Amino acid sequence: MSSTFRRASLAAAFALVALPALAGTRIEKTLSLSPGGELRLDTDMGKVTVTGKAEPGVHLVVTSKSKDLDELLNFRFDESPNRVAITARKKHPHRWFSHLNDRVEYEIQVPAETRLSIETSGGGITVSAMRAAAKLETSGGGIGVRDHKGSLDLDTSGGGIRLRDVSGTVRANTSGGGVEAAGIDGAVHAESSGGSIELERVTGDIDAETSGGGIRIQEAGGRVRADTSGGGIEASFARGNSNGGSLETSGGGIEVALDPDANLAIEASGNAVRTDLPIQVHGEISRGSLSGRMGKGGNTLRLHTSGGSVRIQGL
């Protein structure tokens, strides 16, 4: 037998032996759950996708693209008409599987009115078309939610948070990225130590804090509190908004756009303060501070930076 033929035969044999270890596996289940119930998922690894549907019941598909699921996880399924709980624990808790986290995937369809409690240590979470409160937590990826009606409680230390078209109060906390949200009908509390915060078209009050970047807010409908040590602040208040607030940064300048017809008390300070709006000034006028009122006065809007200037302009 030639050496070339021998090497080819050995390579083919090795490939045949290796194939079972590389082949992925799949679990598919249908579980009973009525609309208005609760789904709980607690898994040690894997990214999770949840989609709302009109029909009752839970349709679950779990896939692994690398190792056999039976080698990775012990599954437990508990179901009742009003609650489904899924638990998945590592079979080898002391073995490091971080490279497999994004290769285990949960795809779940549930009645849209289902309350969610999702926790994963090894992947991102995506939720869409739901109509109930959701608590989502991951230490291994980002969180994305769209077309949602209900309150959101979100935590991640492994990525950013992205939200679009949400009706309900939002609490979003990340130490692994920024927060982006648009079209939020409700109040927003956003906190990040790993990136910037960008909020657009929020009807309720805003509480935004980051040490990892700047803050950008467009069309704020309520009171705004924004605090950063990692960049500047840009904020525009929706027309008719006279709720005021507090914007403070030590990492850049502040630019604010207001309805010229708003009734506000203004307190601004920085390296320099400029305004394009008619503000009735109280006391002495100085280059680095301004105290006065717009219109009839009212709620206070406080603007302070120790790292740049302040500019106030009209919409």
Salt bridges, closest charged atoms under 4 A:
GLU28 OE1 - ARG26 NH2 3.03
GLU28 OE2 - HIS59 NE2 2.73
GLU38 OE2 - ARG40 NH1 3.26
GLU38 OE1 - ARG83 NE 3.86
ASP42 OD2 - ARG89 NH2 2.76
ASP44 OD1 - ARG89 NH1 3.12
GLU71 OE1 - LYS67 NZ 3.35
ASP78 OD2 - ARG76 NE 3.03
GLU105 OE2 - LYS47 NZ 3.78
GLU105 OE2 - LYS65 NZ 3.24
ASP147 OD1 - ARG131 NH2 3.06
ASP153 OD2 - LYS135 NZ 3.58
ASP153 OD1 - ARG171 NH2 2.58
ASP155 OD2 - ARG171 NH2 2.22
GLU180 OE1 - ARG162 NE 3.87
GLU191 OE1 - HIS189 NE2 3.38
GLU200 OE2 - ARG201 NH1 2.99
ASP207 OD2 - HIS189 ND1 3.28
ASP207 OD1 - ARG225 NH2 2.67
GLU209 OE1 - ARG225 NH2 3.14
GLU234 OE1 - ARG216 NE 3.97
GLU248 OE1 - ARG302 NH1 3.27
ASP259 OD1 - ARG239 NH1 3.85
ASP276 OD2 - ARG311 NH2 3.14
